Amino acid sequence: MDLDKLTAGGLVRQGTLVEIEEGLSAEAVAKIVAARFGEKPATDTESAASVPAQSGDAEPPRGNASRDDWVAYAITQGKTEDDLAGLKQGEIRALFDTDETEAKANAEAEAAAEAQAKADADAKAAEELAAAGNTDND
């Protein structure tokens, strides 16, 4: 994974990533990972399937956490650095504010339903006018 120092630092501070020196043996890396995460890392496809996914499991940082912490969290939730480029801490946090997101989605759905109901009523009124016009000409 190729991250800038700021993002990588946030991920290390949050505990999502573990800093490993270059040139260490697989056994040494396994010990470091086990010490940090409390379990033996997956070493093959079969054991990798039994390890629970980390993505999406992370708790969001506190609302007043640094931008770095929010970037680190956003990356664990599937966002990319490009997605987050130029966003302020509050804007990144808002991406994960479920109450605000749900409220906005509900308001949009309600507005769409109202617009559909109005369109249906207008169509019905137009049909009634057309029907009334056809009976006057008979």
DSSP file with accessible surface (Angstrom, degrees, kcal/mol):
  #  RESIDUE AA STRUCTURE BP1 BP2  ACC     N-H-->O    O-->H-N    N-H-->O    O-->H-N    TCO  KAPPA ALPHA  PHI   PSI    X-CA   Y-CA   Z-CA
    1    1 A M              0   0  174      0, 0.0     2,-0.7     0, 0.0     0, 0.0   0.000 360.0 360.0 360.0 133.2    0.0    0.0    0.0
    2    2 A D        +     0   0  159      6,-0.0     2,-0.3     0, 0.0     0, 0.0  -0.873 360.0 162.9-111.8  99.8    1.5    3.4   -1.0
    3    3 A L        -     0   0   38     -2,-0.7     2,-0.0     1,-0.0     0, 0.0  -0.862  40.5-108.0-115.6 152.8    0.3    6.1    1.4
    4    4 A D     >  -     0   0   67     -2,-0.3     4,-2.7     1,-0.1     5,-0.2  -0.334  39.2-106.4 -71.6 162.4    1.6    9.6    2.1
    5    5 A K  H  > S+     0   0  194      1,-0.2     4,-2.7     2,-0.2     5,-0.2   0.867 117.7  54.6 -60.7 -37.1    3.3   10.0    5.5
    6    6 A L  H  > S+     0   0   92      2,-0.2     4,-1.9     1,-0.2    -1,-0.2   0.950 113.3  40.4 -63.8 -48.2    0.4   12.0    7.0
    7    7 A T  H  > S+     0   0    7      2,-0.2     4,-2.4     1,-0.2    -2,-0.2   0.933 115.6  50.8 -66.5 -45.6   -2.2    9.3    6.2
    8    8 A A  H  X S+     0   0   30     -4,-2.7     4,-2.5     1,-0.2    -2,-0.2   0.917 109.0  52.4 -59.8 -41.5    0.2    6.4    7.2
    9    9 A G  H  X S+     0   0   22     -4,-2.7     4,-2.7    -5,-0.2    -1,-0.2   0.905 109.0  49.8 -60.8 -41.6    0.9    8.2   10.5
   10   10 A G  H  X S+     0   0    0     -4,-1.9     4,-2.3     2,-0.2     6,-0.2   0.912 110.9  49.2 -63.5 -41.2   -2.8    8.4   11.2
   11   11 A L  H  X>S+     0   0    3     -4,-2.4     5,-1.7     2,-0.2     6,-1.5   0.890 112.4  47.6 -66.7 -37.6   -3.3    4.8   10.5
   12   12 A V  H ><5S+     0   0   53     -4,-2.5     3,-0.6     4,-0.2    -2,-0.2   0.943 112.7  48.7 -68.1 -45.4   -0.4    3.7   12.7
   13   13 A R  H 3<5S+     0   0  152     -4,-2.7    -2,-0.2     1,-0.2    -1,-0.2   0.890 112.0  49.5 -61.0 -38.3   -1.6    6.0   15.6
   14   14 A Q  H 3<5S-     0   0   54     -4,-2.3    -1,-0.2    -5,-0.2    -2,-0.2   0.712 114.5-119.8 -74.6 -18.7   -5.1    4.6   15.2
   15   15 A G  T <<5S+     0   0    9     -4,-0.9    -3,-0.2    -3,-0.6    -2,-0.1   0.522  83.0 116.5  92.7   4.8   -3.7    1.0   15.3
   16   16 A T  S   <S+     0   0   50     -5,-1.7     2,-0.3    -6,-0.2    -4,-0.2   0.852  79.5  35.1 -73.3 -34.7   -5.0    0.1   11.9
   17   17 A L  S    S-     0   0   54     -6,-1.5     2,-0.5    -9,-0.2    -2,-0.2  -0.881  73.0-145.3-117.6 152.8   -1.5   -0.3   10.5
   18   18 A V        -     0   0   40     -2,-0.3     2,-0.5    -3,-0.0    -6,-0.1  -0.972  21.7-125.5-117.1 130.6    1.6   -1.6   12.2
   19   19 A E        -     0   0  159     -2,-0.5     2,-0.4    -7,-0.1    -2,-0.0  -0.639  31.6-173.5 -77.4 124.6    5.0   -0.1   11.3
   20   20 A I        -     0   0   62     -2,-0.5     2,-0.1     4,-0.0     3,-0.1  -0.980  21.5-124.9-122.7 131.0    7.4   -2.9   10.2
   21   21 A E    >   -     0   0  154     -2,-0.4     3,-1.0     1,-0.1     2,-0.0  -0.428  35.0-103.0 -70.9 148.0   11.1   -2.4    9.5
   22   22 A E  T 3  S+     0   0  196      1,-0.2    -1,-0.1    -2,-0.1     0, 0.0  -0.363 100.8  30.7 -67.7 149.1   12.3   -3.6    6.1
   23   23 A G  T 3  S+     0   0   87      1,-0.3    -1,-0.2    -3,-0.1     2,-0.1   0.445  79.8 141.7  86.2   1.0   14.2   -6.8    5.9
   24   24 A L    <   -     0   0   66     -3,-1.0    -1,-0.3     1,-0.1    -4,-0.0  -0.470  53.9-110.7 -75.0 149.0   12.5   -8.6    8.9
   25   25 A S     >  -     0   0   61     -2,-0.1     4,-2.4     1,-0.1     5,-0.2  -0.292  26.9-108.9 -71.7 162.9   11.9  -12.3    8.5
   26   26 A A  H  > S+     0   0   75      1,-0.2     4,-2.7     2,-0.2     5,-0.2   0.880 120.8  54.0 -60.3 -36.8    8.3  -13.6    8.2
   27   27 A E  H  > S+     0   0  131      2,-0.2     4,-2.1     1,-0.2    -1,-0.2   0.913 108.3  48.4 -65.6 -41.5    8.5  -15.0   11.7
   28   28 A A  H  > S+     0   0   29      2,-0.2     4,-2.2     1,-0.2    -2,-0.2   0.920 112.3  48.6 -65.4 -41.3    9.5  -11.6   13.1
   29   29 A V  H  X S+     0   0   46     -4,-2.4     4,-2.8     1,-0.2     5,-0.2   0.928 109.3  53.3 -63.3 -42.9    6.7   -9.9   11.3
   30   30 A A  H  X S+     0   0   29     -4,-2.7     4,-2.7     1,-0.2    -1,-0.2   0.900 108.5  50.1 -59.8 -39.3    4.3  -12.6   12.6
   31   31 A K  H  X S+     0   0  159     -4,-2.1     4,-2.5     2,-0.2    -1,-0.2   0.912 111.0  48.6 -65.8 -42.0    5.4  -11.9   16.2
   32   32 A I  H  X S+     0   0   62     -4,-2.2     4,-2.0     2,-0.2    -2,-0.2   0.940 114.4  45.6 -62.9 -45.8    4.9   -8.1   15.8
   33   33 A V  H  X S+     0   0   32     -4,-2.8     4,-3.3     1,-0.2     5,-0.4   0.925 113.0  50.0 -65.0 -42.2    1.5   -8.6   14.3
   34   34 A A  H  X S+     0   0   35     -4,-2.7     4,-2.0    -5,-0.2    -1,-0.2   0.906 109.8  51.4 -63.6 -39.1    0.5  -11.1   16.9
   35   35 A A  H  < S+     0   0   89     -4,-2.5    -1,-0.2    -5,-0.2    -2,-0.2   0.892 117.6  39.1 -64.9 -36.3    1.7   -8.8   19.7
   36   36 A R  H  < S+     0   0  121     -4,-2.0    -2,-0.2    -5,-0.2    -1,-0.2   0.917 129.4  26.7 -79.6 -45.0   -0.4   -5.9   18.2
   37   37 A F  H  < S-     0   0   71     -4,-3.3    -3,-0.2     2,-0.2    -2,-0.2   0.501  98.2-125.3-104.0  -5.5   -3.6   -7.7   17.2
   38   38 A G  S  < S+     0   0   66     -4,-2.0     2,-0.3    -5,-0.4    -4,-0.2   0.636  77.9  75.7  76.9  12.2   -3.5  -10.7   19.6
   39   39 A E  S    S-     0   0   91     -6,-0.3    -2,-0.2    -5,-0.1    -1,-0.1  -0.990  88.2 -91.4-150.9 160.6   -3.7  -13.4   17.1
   40   40 A K        -     0   0  159     -2,-0.3     3,-0.1     1,-0.1    -9,-0.1  -0.533  49.1-117.3 -71.5 133.1   -1.6  -15.2   14.6
   41   41 A P        -     0   0   37      0, 0.0     2,-0.2     0, 0.0    -1,-0.1  -0.325  33.6 -95.6 -70.0 154.1   -1.8  -13.6   11.2
   42   42 A A        -     0   0   42      1,-0.1     3,-0.1     5,-0.1     6,-0.0  -0.495  39.1-179.8 -68.3 134.7   -3.2  -15.6    8.3
   43   43 A T        +     0   0  106     -2,-0.2     2,-0.3     1,-0.1    -1,-0.1   0.497  62.8  26.9-116.2  -8.4   -0.4  -17.2    6.2
   44   44 A D  S  > S-     0   0   88      1,-0.1     4,-2.2     0, 0.0     5,-0.2  -0.920  88.1 -95.6-145.0 174.7   -2.4  -19.0    3.5
   45   45 A T  H  > S+     0   0  129     -2,-0.3     4,-1.6     1,-0.2    -1,-0.1   0.898 118.6  53.2 -61.4 -40.2   -5.7  -18.7    1.7
   46   46 A E  H  > S+     0   0  169      1,-0.2     4,-0.7     2,-0.2     3,-0.3   0.944 114.0  40.2 -63.9 -47.3   -7.5  -21.1    4.0
   47   47 A S  H >> S+     0   0   34      1,-0.2     4,-0.7     2,-0.2     3,-0.5   0.823 108.6  62.6 -74.3 -26.1   -6.6  -19.4    7.2
   48   48 A A  H >< S+     0   0   52     -4,-2.2     3,-0.8     1,-0.2    -1,-0.2   0.875  98.8  56.4 -63.9 -34.0   -7.1  -15.9    5.6
   49   49 A A  H 3< S+     0   0   88     -4,-1.6    -1,-0.2    -3,-0.3    -2,-0.2   0.796 104.7  52.6 -68.1 -25.5  -10.8  -16.8    5.1
   50   50 A S  H << S+     0   0   92     -4,-0.7    -1,-0.2    -3,-0.5    -2,-0.2   0.617  88.1  92.5 -87.7 -10.7  -11.2  -17.5    8.8
   51   51 A V  S << S-     0   0   48     -3,-0.8     3,-0.1    -4,-0.7     0, 0.0  -0.701  85.2-115.6 -83.9 127.4   -9.8  -14.1    9.9
   52   52 A P        -     0   0   81      0, 0.0     2,-0.1     0, 0.0    -2,-0.1  -0.313  35.3-100.5 -62.8 145.7  -12.6  -11.6   10.4
   53   53 A A        -     0   0   70      1,-0.1     4,-0.0    -4,-0.1    -4,-0.0  -0.399  24.1-158.5 -67.0 139.3  -12.5   -8.6    8.0
   54   54 A Q    >>  +     0   0  128     -2,-0.1     3,-1.8     2,-0.1     4,-0.6   0.804  65.4  95.2 -85.4 -34.7  -11.0   -5.4    9.5
   55   55 A S  T 34 S+     0   0   78      1,-0.3    22,-0.2     2,-0.2    21,-0.1  -0.368  97.5  10.1 -62.9 131.8  -12.6   -3.1    7.0
   56   56 A G  T 34 S+     0   0   40     20,-0.9    -1,-0.3    -2,-0.1    21,-0.1   0.260 108.4  89.5  86.3 -14.6  -15.9   -1.7    8.3
   57   57 A D  T <4  +     0   0  102     -3,-1.8    -2,-0.2    19,-0.2    -3,-0.1   0.636  61.0 105.6 -86.4 -18.5  -15.3   -3.0   11.8
   58   58 A A  S  < S-     0   0   30     -4,-0.6    -4,-0.0    18,-0.1   -42,-0.0  -0.353  72.2-123.3 -68.0 142.8  -13.4    0.1   13.0
   59   59 A E        -     0   0  158      1,-0.1    -1,-0.1    -2,-0.1    -2,-0.1  -0.650  33.1-108.7 -79.5 141.5  -15.2    2.5   15.4
   60   60 A P        -     0   0   62      0, 0.0     3,-0.1     0, 0.0    -1,-0.1  -0.368  37.3-106.1 -68.1 150.4  -15.3    6.1   14.1
   61   61 A P        -     0   0   26      0, 0.0   -47,-0.0     0, 0.0     9,-0.0  -0.216  48.2 -78.2 -67.0 167.7  -13.0    8.5   15.9
   62   62 A R    >   -     0   0  200      1,-0.1     3,-2.1     2,-0.1     8,-0.0  -0.260  47.3-106.7 -60.8 156.2  -14.5   11.1   18.3
   63   63 A G  T 3  S+     0   0   34      1,-0.3    -1,-0.1    -3,-0.1    30,-0.1   0.822 120.3  47.0 -56.9 -32.8  -16.1   14.1   16.6
   64   64 A N  T 3  S+     0   0  137     26,-0.0    -1,-0.3     3,-0.0     3,-0.1   0.283  85.1 127.1 -96.4  13.3  -13.3   16.4   17.5
   65   65 A A    <   -     0   0   16     -3,-2.1     5,-0.0     1,-0.1     0, 0.0  -0.205  69.4 -85.5 -65.1 162.0  -10.5   13.9   16.5
   66   66 A S     >  -     0   0   54      1,-0.1     4,-2.0     4,-0.0     5,-0.2  -0.161  32.3-112.0 -66.8 161.8   -7.8   15.2   14.1
   67   67 A R  H  > S+     0   0   78      1,-0.2     4,-3.0     2,-0.2     5,-0.2   0.895 119.1  58.8 -59.0 -40.3   -8.2   15.2   10.3
   68   68 A D  H  > S+     0   0   31      1,-0.2     4,-2.6     2,-0.2    -1,-0.2   0.908 105.3  48.7 -56.2 -44.0   -5.5   12.5   10.2
   69   69 A D  H  > S+     0   0   43      2,-0.2     4,-2.3     1,-0.2    -1,-0.2   0.897 112.6  47.7 -64.8 -39.5   -7.6   10.2   12.4
   70   70 A W  H  X S+     0   0   10     -4,-2.0     4,-2.9     2,-0.2    -2,-0.2   0.890 111.2  50.8 -69.8 -36.5  -10.7   10.8   10.3
   71   71 A V  H  X S+     0   0    3     -4,-3.0     4,-2.5     2,-0.2    -2,-0.2   0.945 110.4  49.7 -62.7 -47.0   -8.7   10.1    7.1
   72   72 A A  H  X S+     0   0    0     -4,-2.6     4,-1.8     1,-0.2    -2,-0.2   0.928 113.6  45.8 -58.1 -45.1   -7.4    6.9    8.6
   73   73 A Y  H  X S+     0   0   19     -4,-2.3     4,-1.1     1,-0.2    -1,-0.2   0.934 110.5  53.2 -63.5 -45.1  -10.9    5.8    9.6
   74   74 A A  H ><>S+     0   0    0     -4,-2.9     5,-2.4     1,-0.2     3,-0.5   0.890 106.9  52.7 -59.9 -38.3  -12.3    6.8    6.1
   75   75 A I  H ><5S+     0   0   35     -4,-2.5     3,-1.7     1,-0.2    -1,-0.2   0.907 105.6  53.6 -66.0 -37.4   -9.7    4.6    4.5
   76   76 A T  H 3<5S+     0   0   16     -4,-1.8   -20,-0.9     1,-0.3    -1,-0.2   0.744 106.1  55.6 -67.9 -18.9  -10.7    1.6    6.6
   77   77 A Q  T <<5S-     0   0   52     -4,-1.1    -1,-0.3    -3,-0.5    -2,-0.2   0.270 130.0 -92.6 -96.2   7.9  -14.3    2.2    5.4
   78   78 A G  T < 5S+     0   0   56     -3,-1.7    -3,-0.2     1,-0.3    -2,-0.1   0.450  81.0 134.1 101.5  -1.9  -13.3    2.0    1.7
   79   79 A K      < -     0   0   74     -5,-2.4    -1,-0.3    -6,-0.2     2,-0.2  -0.468  44.9-138.1 -75.5 157.1  -12.6    5.6    0.9
   80   80 A T     >  -     0   0   67     -2,-0.1     4,-1.4     1,-0.1     3,-0.2  -0.708  24.6-108.2-110.1 166.4   -9.5    6.5   -1.1
   81   81 A E  H  > S+     0   0   60     -2,-0.2     4,-1.2     1,-0.2     3,-0.2   0.875 122.5  55.7 -59.5 -36.5   -7.1    9.3   -0.7
   82   82 A D  H  4 S+     0   0  143      1,-0.2     3,-0.3     2,-0.2    -1,-0.2   0.883 103.9  53.8 -63.1 -38.5   -8.5   10.8   -3.9
   83   83 A D  H  4 S+     0   0   86      1,-0.2    -1,-0.2    -3,-0.2    -2,-0.2   0.839 116.1  39.3 -60.8 -33.4  -12.0   10.7   -2.3
   84   84 A L  H >< S+     0   0    3     -4,-1.4     3,-2.2    -3,-0.2    -1,-0.2   0.548  83.5 123.7 -98.3  -9.1  -10.7   12.7    0.7
   85   85 A A  T 3< S+     0   0   70     -4,-1.2     3,-0.1    -3,-0.3    -3,-0.0  -0.278  84.8   6.7 -59.0 129.5   -8.4   15.1   -1.1
   86   86 A G  T 3  S+     0   0   76      1,-0.3     2,-0.3     0, 0.0    -1,-0.3   0.391  97.9 128.3  81.5  -4.8   -9.3   18.7   -0.2
   87   87 A L    <   -     0   0   46     -3,-2.2    -1,-0.3     1,-0.0     2,-0.1  -0.660  53.6-133.2 -85.7 141.3  -11.9   17.7    2.4
   88   88 A K     >  -     0   0  150     -2,-0.3     4,-2.3    -3,-0.1     3,-0.4  -0.413  31.7 -98.4 -82.8 167.7  -11.7   19.3    5.8
   89   89 A Q  H  > S+     0   0   46      1,-0.2     4,-2.7     2,-0.2     5,-0.2   0.904 124.4  49.5 -54.0 -46.7  -12.0   17.2    9.0
   90   90 A G  H  > S+     0   0   31      1,-0.2     4,-2.2     2,-0.2    -1,-0.2   0.851 109.1  52.1 -64.7 -33.9  -15.7   18.1    9.4
   91   91 A E  H  > S+     0   0   91     -3,-0.4     4,-0.9     2,-0.2    -1,-0.2   0.891 111.0  47.0 -70.2 -38.3  -16.5   17.2    5.8
   92   92 A I  H >X S+     0   0    0     -4,-2.3     3,-0.9     1,-0.2     4,-0.5   0.935 112.0  50.9 -66.3 -44.1  -14.8   13.8    6.2
   93   93 A R  H >< S+     0   0   98     -4,-2.7     3,-1.8     1,-0.3     4,-0.3   0.902 103.9  58.9 -59.4 -39.4  -16.7   13.2    9.4
   94   94 A A  H >< S+     0   0   34     -4,-2.2     3,-0.9     1,-0.3    -1,-0.3   0.784  92.0  68.7 -64.0 -25.2  -20.0   14.2    7.7
   95   95 A L  H << S+     0   0   77     -4,-0.9    -1,-0.3    -3,-0.9    -2,-0.2   0.777 110.6  34.2 -61.7 -23.8  -19.5   11.3    5.2
   96   96 A F  T << S+     0   0   45     -3,-1.8     2,-1.4    -4,-0.5    -1,-0.2   0.282  81.7 117.6-117.0   9.3  -20.1    8.9    8.1
   97   97 A D    <>  -     0   0   56     -3,-0.9     4,-2.8    -4,-0.3     5,-0.2  -0.634  42.5-174.7 -80.1  92.5  -22.7   10.9   10.1
   98   98 A T  H  > S+     0   0   85     -2,-1.4     4,-3.1     1,-0.2     5,-0.3   0.862  77.3  53.8 -63.6 -36.4  -25.4    8.3    9.8
   99   99 A D  H  > S+     0   0  121      2,-0.2     4,-2.5     1,-0.2    -1,-0.2   0.951 114.6  40.9 -62.7 -47.9  -28.1   10.4   11.5
  100  100 A E  H  > S+     0   0  112      2,-0.2     4,-2.5     1,-0.2    -2,-0.2   0.917 117.3  48.8 -65.9 -41.9  -27.5   13.3    9.2
  101  101 A T  H  X S+     0   0   72     -4,-2.8     4,-2.6     2,-0.2    -2,-0.2   0.927 113.6  46.1 -64.9 -44.7  -27.2   11.0    6.1
  102  102 A E  H  X S+     0   0  113     -4,-3.1     4,-2.9    -5,-0.2    -1,-0.2   0.908 112.0  51.1 -64.9 -42.1  -30.3    9.1    7.0
  103  103 A A  H  X S+     0   0   58     -4,-2.5     4,-2.5    -5,-0.3    -2,-0.2   0.920 112.0  47.1 -62.0 -42.2  -32.2   12.4    7.6
  104  104 A K  H  X S+     0   0  136     -4,-2.5     4,-2.5     2,-0.2    -2,-0.2   0.928 113.2  48.2 -64.9 -44.9  -31.1   13.7    4.3
  105  105 A A  H  X S+     0   0   49     -4,-2.6     4,-2.5     1,-0.2    -2,-0.2   0.913 112.5  49.2 -62.4 -41.6  -32.0   10.5    2.5
  106  106 A N  H  X S+     0   0  107     -4,-2.9     4,-2.5     2,-0.2    -1,-0.2   0.904 111.1  49.4 -64.2 -42.0  -35.5   10.4    4.2
  107  107 A A  H  X S+     0   0   59     -4,-2.5     4,-2.5     2,-0.2    -2,-0.2   0.911 112.1  48.5 -63.6 -41.5  -36.1   14.1    3.3
  108  108 A E  H  X S+     0   0  117     -4,-2.5     4,-2.3     2,-0.2    -2,-0.2   0.911 112.2  48.5 -65.3 -40.7  -35.2   13.3   -0.3
  109  109 A A  H  X S+     0   0   61     -4,-2.5     4,-2.4     2,-0.2    -2,-0.2   0.908 112.0  49.4 -65.6 -40.2  -37.4   10.3   -0.4
  110  110 A E  H  X S+     0   0  120     -4,-2.5     4,-2.5     2,-0.2    -2,-0.2   0.921 111.2  49.0 -65.0 -43.1  -40.3   12.2    1.1
  111  111 A A  H  X S+     0   0   55     -4,-2.5     4,-2.5     1,-0.2    -2,-0.2   0.907 111.4  50.0 -63.1 -40.1  -39.8   15.0   -1.5
  112  112 A A  H  X S+     0   0   62     -4,-2.3     4,-2.4     2,-0.2    -1,-0.2   0.907 110.6  49.7 -65.2 -40.2  -39.7   12.5   -4.3
  113  113 A A  H  X S+     0   0   62     -4,-2.4     4,-2.5     2,-0.2    -2,-0.2   0.912 111.5  48.5 -65.2 -41.6  -42.9   10.8   -3.0
  114  114 A E  H  X S+     0   0  121     -4,-2.5     4,-2.4     2,-0.2    -2,-0.2   0.910 111.3  50.1 -63.9 -42.5  -44.7   14.2   -2.8
  115  115 A A  H  X S+     0   0   61     -4,-2.5     4,-2.5     2,-0.2    -2,-0.2   0.906 111.6  48.7 -62.9 -40.5  -43.6   15.1   -6.3
  116  116 A Q  H  X S+     0   0  110     -4,-2.4     4,-2.7     2,-0.2    -2,-0.2   0.913 110.2  50.9 -65.5 -41.8  -44.9   11.7   -7.6
  117  117 A A  H  X S+     0   0   58     -4,-2.5     4,-2.5     2,-0.2    -2,-0.2   0.918 111.5  47.9 -62.8 -41.1  -48.2   12.2   -5.9
  118  118 A K  H  X S+     0   0  129     -4,-2.4     4,-2.8     2,-0.2    -2,-0.2   0.924 111.7  49.8 -65.1 -42.9  -48.6   15.7   -7.4
  119  119 A A  H  X S+     0   0   47     -4,-2.5     4,-2.4     1,-0.2    -2,-0.2   0.911 111.5  49.0 -62.9 -40.4  -47.7   14.3  -10.9
  120  120 A D  H  X S+     0   0   91     -4,-2.7     4,-2.4     2,-0.2    -2,-0.2   0.916 112.2  48.0 -64.3 -43.1  -50.2   11.6  -10.4
  121  121 A A  H  X S+     0   0   56     -4,-2.5     4,-2.6     2,-0.2    -2,-0.2   0.910 112.1  49.5 -64.5 -41.0  -52.9   14.1   -9.3
  122  122 A D  H  X S+     0   0   84     -4,-2.8     4,-2.5     2,-0.2    -2,-0.2   0.909 111.0  49.7 -63.8 -41.0  -52.1   16.4  -12.3
  123  123 A A  H  X S+     0   0   47     -4,-2.4     4,-2.3    -5,-0.2    -2,-0.2   0.917 111.4  48.7 -64.8 -41.3  -52.3   13.4  -14.7
  124  124 A K  H  X S+     0   0  126     -4,-2.4     4,-2.4     2,-0.2    -2,-0.2   0.922 111.2  49.7 -64.8 -42.3  -55.7   12.4  -13.3
  125  125 A A  H  X S+     0   0   43     -4,-2.6     4,-2.5     1,-0.2    -2,-0.2   0.905 110.4  50.6 -63.1 -40.4  -57.0   15.9  -13.5
  126  126 A A  H  X S+     0   0   57     -4,-2.5     4,-2.5     2,-0.2    -1,-0.2   0.905 110.0  49.9 -64.6 -39.9  -55.8   16.1  -17.2
  127  127 A E  H  X S+     0   0  137     -4,-2.3     4,-2.6     2,-0.2    -2,-0.2   0.915 110.8  49.6 -64.0 -41.4  -57.5   12.9  -18.0
  128  128 A E  H  X S+     0   0  114     -4,-2.4     4,-2.6     2,-0.2    -2,-0.2   0.906 111.7  48.4 -65.4 -40.4  -60.8   14.1  -16.4
  129  129 A L  H  X S+     0   0  133     -4,-2.5     4,-2.4     2,-0.2    -1,-0.2   0.910 112.2  48.9 -64.4 -42.4  -60.6   17.4  -18.3
  130  130 A A  H  X S+     0   0   56     -4,-2.5     4,-1.9     2,-0.2    -2,-0.2   0.911 112.3  48.2 -64.0 -40.6  -59.9   15.5  -21.5
  131  131 A A  H  X S+     0   0   53     -4,-2.6     4,-1.6     2,-0.2    -2,-0.2   0.911 111.8  49.5 -66.0 -40.0  -62.9   13.1  -20.8
  132  132 A A  H  X S+     0   0   47     -4,-2.6     4,-1.4     1,-0.2    -2,-0.2   0.899 109.8  52.1 -67.1 -36.4  -65.1   16.1  -20.0
  133  133 A G  H  X S+     0   0   30     -4,-2.4     4,-1.1     1,-0.2    -1,-0.2   0.872 107.2  52.6 -67.6 -34.6  -64.1   17.8  -23.3
  134  134 A N  H  < S+     0   0  107     -4,-1.9     4,-0.4     1,-0.2    -1,-0.2   0.854 108.1  50.2 -71.2 -31.9  -64.9   14.7  -25.3
  135  135 A T  H >< S+     0   0   94     -4,-1.6     3,-0.5     1,-0.2    -1,-0.2   0.825 105.9  56.5 -78.0 -27.1  -68.4   14.5  -23.8
  136  136 A D  H 3< S+     0   0  132     -4,-1.4    -1,-0.2     1,-0.2    -2,-0.2   0.839 106.4  50.7 -70.2 -31.3  -69.2   18.2  -24.6
  137  137 A N  T 3<        0   0  139     -4,-1.1    -1,-0.2    -3,-0.0    -2,-0.2   0.564 360.0 360.0 -84.3  -9.1  -68.4   17.6  -28.3
  138  138 A D    <         0   0  169     -3,-0.5    -3,-0.1    -4,-0.4    -4,-0.0   0.005 360.0 360.0 -75.2 360.0  -70.6   14.6  -28.7
